[in-house]
Structure formats: C-alpha cells, structure tokens
C-alpha cells in the first residue's frame, strides 16, 4: 500500500508542476492539511483511537473530475486488498 501511496503523491506533484500560482497555493494548502491530519492520527494518541483518514465530503466529490474519481476508486481497491504475508 505504501508503494501505491508514494506513486500517487509523486504523480500528483508531477501533474501540478505547471499549475498557476493560485492553483499551486491551493494544492500545497491541501497537502499541508493532509500531512498535519495524518501526523496527528499517527501520533501515540491517534493510534490509540484507531482512526486513520477522514471521510470525504459528498459535496466535494461532486466537484471531482472523472480522472480524480478513477484515482480515488483505484486507491480504494488497492487499500482494501487482503494483506499478503
């Protein structure tokens, strides 16, 4: 799963390297919020709660492009695959 996540992040940054300054600001703001949220969830307190991630706002999904929805589905499928020992 880490491989999938790492590749997703690299691809996201690659796709946005020619973004306008305004788009880049939004992009970096969202990634920063994600990083802070994940860091809190992976802290000792967060791990004790057993919660990682957060639900997407359904209204937000309505604004996704087809490619973004496909990426989200691919990520969901990969995340739900049985763990191979």
trRosetta pair geometry for C-beta under 8 A, 3 or more apart (Angstrom, degrees):
i j d omega theta_ij theta_ji phi_ij phi_ji
1 4 5.6 -51 -156 34 41 113
1 5 6.4 39 149 -17 69 106
1 78 6.4 141 -117 141 73 99
1 79 6.0 72 -131 -109 122 61
2 5 5.6 -57 -148 40 35 112
2 6 6.0 36 155 -21 69 106
3 6 5.9 -54 -144 36 27 110
3 7 6.3 23 158 -14 62 109
4 7 6.0 -61 -150 40 27 107
4 8 6.2 30 153 -24 64 108
4 75 6.7 150 150 -122 125 69
4 78 4.7 137 -112 150 169 157
4 79 7.8 -135 83 -59 149 69
5 8 5.6 -54 -146 33 30 114
5 9 6.5 29 157 -18 65 104
6 9 6.0 -56 -151 35 30 109
6 10 6.5 28 154 -16 64 107
7 10 5.7 -54 -146 38 33 111
7 11 6.1 33 156 -19 66 109
8 11 5.8 -59 -149 39 28 111
8 12 6.3 31 153 -23 65 106
8 71 7.1 122 -135 -174 108 114
8 75 6.6 42 -90 -91 153 117
9 12 5.7 -52 -147 32 31 113
9 13 6.5 25 158 -13 64 105
10 13 6.1 -60 -151 39 29 106
10 14 6.2 31 152 -21 65 109
11 14 5.5 -54 -146 36 32 115
11 15 6.2 30 157 -19 66 107
12 15 6.0 -58 -148 36 27 109
12 16 6.4 5 160 -3 62 115
12 31 8.0 152 123 -86 138 122
13 16 6.1 -71 -145 47 29 100
13 17 6.7 54 155 -58 65 89
14 17 6.1 -32 -155 -13 31 114
16 19 4.5 -10 -168 -25 76 128
16 23 7.0 -150 -152 133 100 109
16 24 6.7 138 161 -103 108 70
16 27 5.1 136 -168 -136 157 165
19 23 3.8 -121 179 95 113 121
19 24 4.7 151 92 -60 115 77
19 27 6.3 95 72 -13 172 144
20 23 4.6 91 51 9 78 103
20 24 6.8 -142 92 -8 38 88
21 24 5.6 -54 -143 37 30 114
21 25 6.4 36 156 -25 63 103
22 25 5.8 -52 -153 30 30 113
22 26 6.8 26 152 -13 62 104
23 26 5.8 -56 -152 38 35 109
23 27 6.1 38 150 -22 68 109
24 27 5.5 -54 -144 38 31 116
24 28 6.2 26 159 -14 67 107
25 28 6.1 -56 -144 40 26 105
25 29 6.2 30 155 -22 62 109
26 29 5.6 -56 -147 35 29 114
26 30 6.4 27 156 -18 64 106
27 30 6.1 -60 -154 35 26 108
27 31 6.5 18 154 -12 63 109
28 31 5.7 -55 -143 41 34 109
28 32 6.1 38 155 -23 67 106
29 32 5.8 -55 -148 35 28 112
29 33 6.5 28 154 -18 63 105
30 33 5.8 -53 -149 36 31 111
30 34 6.4 34 151 -20 64 106
31 34 5.4 -51 -148 36 34 116
31 35 6.3 38 152 -23 66 104
32 35 5.6 -52 -148 34 32 113
32 36 6.4 29 155 -16 65 105
33 36 5.9 -55 -147 38 30 109
33 37 6.2 31 155 -19 65 109
34 37 5.8 -58 -147 38 28 112
34 38 6.2 24 157 -16 65 110
35 38 5.9 -58 -145 39 26 108
35 39 6.2 29 155 -22 63 108
36 39 5.7 -54 -146 34 29 113
36 40 6.5 29 155 -18 63 104
37 40 6.0 -57 -154 35 29 109
37 41 6.4 22 153 -14 64 110
37 54 6.6 -67 179 -13 143 125
38 41 5.6 -58 -145 40 33 109
38 42 6.0 17 160 -8 68 113
38 52 7.6 41 -133 -157 74 87
39 42 6.1 -66 -141 46 26 100
39 43 6.7 46 152 -45 62 94
40 43 5.7 -38 -155 3 33 116
40 45 7.9 -40 -177 74 71 106
40 46 5.4 131 139 -66 56 137
41 46 4.0 171 -158 -177 27 141
41 47 7.7 98 156 -59 55 53
41 49 7.9 -92 -143 64 70 117
41 51 6.2 -101 -140 99 108 73
41 52 5.0 125 151 -115 135 60
41 53 7.3 116 -160 -14 175 32
42 46 5.7 -17 -3 83 15 135
42 47 6.4 41 -153 -59 39 95
42 52 7.2 50 -69 -113 77 106
43 46 4.7 92 48 9 73 106
43 47 7.0 -142 88 -7 34 88
44 47 6.0 -55 -144 35 28 109
44 48 6.5 33 155 -23 61 105
45 48 5.8 -57 -157 30 31 114
45 49 6.9 27 150 -17 64 104
46 49 5.8 -57 -157 33 36 110
46 51 7.0 -97 -169 64 79 78
46 52 7.7 87 156 -86 112 69
47 50 7.2 40 177 -73 39 42
56 60 5.6 -119 177 71 93 124
56 61 5.8 92 128 -55 128 99
57 60 4.1 89 71 -5 94 109
57 61 7.4 -164 93 -10 53 79
58 61 5.5 -48 -155 27 41 115
58 62 7.1 49 149 -25 64 96
59 62 5.7 -44 -162 21 40 118
59 63 7.5 31 147 -13 62 102
60 63 6.0 -63 -164 35 40 108
60 64 7.3 55 141 -40 67 94
61 64 5.5 -34 -158 2 45 119
61 69 7.4 79 -164 -101 87 98
64 68 4.1 -130 -167 91 100 125
64 69 5.0 124 119 -55 129 82
64 72 7.2 -23 -160 -11 162 139
65 68 4.8 96 53 6 73 103
65 69 7.2 -139 95 -4 38 87
66 69 5.7 -57 -150 37 33 111
66 70 6.3 35 152 -21 67 105
67 70 5.6 -53 -149 34 32 113
67 71 6.5 34 152 -20 64 104
68 71 5.6 -50 -148 34 33 112
68 72 6.4 36 152 -20 64 105
69 72 5.6 -53 -149 36 32 114
69 73 6.4 33 152 -18 65 105
70 73 5.7 -54 -149 37 32 111
70 74 6.3 34 152 -20 65 105
71 74 5.6 -52 -147 36 32 112
71 75 6.3 32 154 -19 65 106
72 75 5.7 -54 -148 36 30 112
72 76 6.4 33 152 -21 63 106
73 76 5.6 -53 -148 35 32 114
73 77 6.3 33 154 -20 66 105
74 77 5.8 -54 -148 35 30 112
74 78 6.3 27 155 -16 64 108
75 78 5.8 -56 -146 39 30 110
75 79 6.1 29 156 -20 65 110
76 79 5.8 -58 -144 38 27 110
76 80 6.2 12 161 -9 63 114
77 80 6.2 -69 -147 43 24 102
77 81 7.0 46 151 -47 61 91
78 81 5.9 -33 -159 -6 35 115
